[in-house]
């Protein structure tokens, strides 16, 4: 949330407002109150702007007065709204007993969807469902309903550009809202096999060289990050997928260059992707089945008016082996990024577009998409495979 400086020295609450603030704060202070009571008290304080006598913003009030991080505050308020909606559900006599049970339902936009999901969870559990059961129902509903939410015409195609990720001159400055990408990992052409459960040699074929001196590679990655920052709007988000690598008995971590002073992005959060499999088996190491996704922002992020509601550990399988592109990532990765921060009318960019997975998912959500890749063959094949008949590769 964007915090603004507000002069509170001349603000005086009326007697009624002071009484309302005291009642709401007492509800929170008791500590033994239910999450619904706390959430509703926070809603009343925010909507009535009862914090304004002493604090500049509602978020500052929650942090300094109660020690609530923004995410905790909005979870409590969102879950309180959910319970209010559920009281008119067919299963309204059974309500969430804690905030974790209600939290997954905040991912559903409409009260009708929330009531439907809760009814299914209660019926499936034969009574009070666990938070895990509610989450499973919500996830299934979102996937099942996804085709019905697609608003893009079938003929819509992405903009495909042949360029290097560090020099996307065809894209205007501050014109992109969301970037989702995964660069080559610089694994070495022979050390780390890829695409085929470890049976297929890497060789060349990902467009860029993947066997550079490490210092040169890290400098290049920061060059790419600087260019992504240029094309990003203020408030834009970048989701950057990479992995921890091993070289000569020690690890090289993406944070080694993401913390470099040349990286202009604000590093907001690290997400751990549990792939559940690996192509890279070494008898003297634990199998590296995890990768990282770094959420970076250009200043304070512009976020949708809803909780993110997604944990920071993602568990889904990596891409199916044997596809035509040697290093794709699964559609679930860009889907979660888009569900977390997507808003109406945004433009989505993948500077390492490859097989076009990010572009395909963005178009499914009705967003404009731009794909940049060094390989014209990749872009043409992605266009043909996805039926992007109106896509021009420039």
ZIMO-V618968 format. One line per field, one symbol per residue. ss: DSSP state (h for helix, s for strand, l for the rest). burial: 1 if it has 16 or more other C-alpha atoms within 10 Angstrom, else 0. Layout:
ss: ???
burial: ???
//
This chain:
ss: llllllllllllllhhhhhhhhhhhhhhhhllllhhhhhhhhhhhhhllllllllllhhhhhhhhhlllhhhhhhhhhhhhhhhhhllllllllllllhhhhhhhhhlllhhhhhhhhhhhhhhhlllllhhhhhhhhhhhhhhhhhhhlllllllllsssslsllsllllllllssssssslllllllllllllllllllllllllllllllhhhhhhhhhhhhhhhhhhsssssssssssllsssllsssllhhhhlllllllssssssssslllllllllllllllsssssssslllllllllllllllssslllllllllllllllhhhhhhhhhhhlllllssssllllllhhhhhhhhlllssssssllhhhhhhhhhhhllllllsl
burial: 0000000000000000100110011011000000111111111111001111001111111100000000001111111111101100101101111011111111110010111111111100000111101110111000000000000000011111111111010010001111111111111110011110000001100111111000001101111111111111111111111110100000000100110000111110011111101010100000011111111111111110001110000100111010001111101111101101111001111111111111111111111111111111011111100001001010
//
